[in-house]
Amino acid sequence: MLAKRPILVGGLGLSATLWLLDAVHLHFFDASTLLSAIALSSGIWWWRRQGGAPQPVEPKLTVADRPAVERAVAQLSALRAALATAIETTLSPTAQASWQAALAAFEQQIADLKTGLERQTLQIGLVGEPLSGKSTLLSHLQNGSAAAELGTVSLNFQELPLPADPAAVSDALTHQDAIFFLTTGDLTDSAYSFLKQRLLAGQRLVLVFNKQDQYLPTDRESVLQQLQQRVAGLPLAVKVVAIAAAPPPH
């Protein structure tokens, strides 16, 4: 007999989805947007002194709330205008052609960010290794009350396969605002690489320790601590939630 009842799917709805709404808030920033700002703001200086294309750097990821994102979008728009002027006045016509293409892509990303601010649906993918309980959790989330807890924002859950290559993911997966990654124990190296790649791509993550009811209380706590320590080295903080999607009847 377990010392206490496992945290059920409702706990995931209260802790993970509300955390997602606060932390993700409609997938505001992704790595490509940050890289565009870094490359465009520093590239002209680099180009004129070194010759050739600027080298992007891996961004330092942060979490921003809506007011911070709105301020950043305004700053990006101003930056785009300043860069357009700098490109026209400092670069040769030949060099301008390649930078104009990058500038157009940057402008499109700013427009996408503005559109994203008004979205009312979060796309959340359920990913994990075989037999981790994805289908059972999906059924509970689709039929449960987790979405109601978010008020006017609705959640669209989708079960997706874990790619064999962490760096090669499907379009369906890349279009998720966030990912619930299910595990029933420790993370494999490939799973860890997948989590890192998704964070660097700008997606938010919740690590779901499922089937915790199959462990004794001391073992359950040990696994939970191990998972928390494992994700501590990732580029962004990852919420770890312990659940039992299909607990035994009491």
Helices and strands as residue ranges (DSSP letters): H 9-12, I 13-17, H 18-23, H 31-50, H 66-90, H 93-116, E 121-128, H 134-143, G 147-150, E 154-159, H 171-174, E 178-183, H 189-200, E 204-209, G 212-214, H 217-231, E 239-242
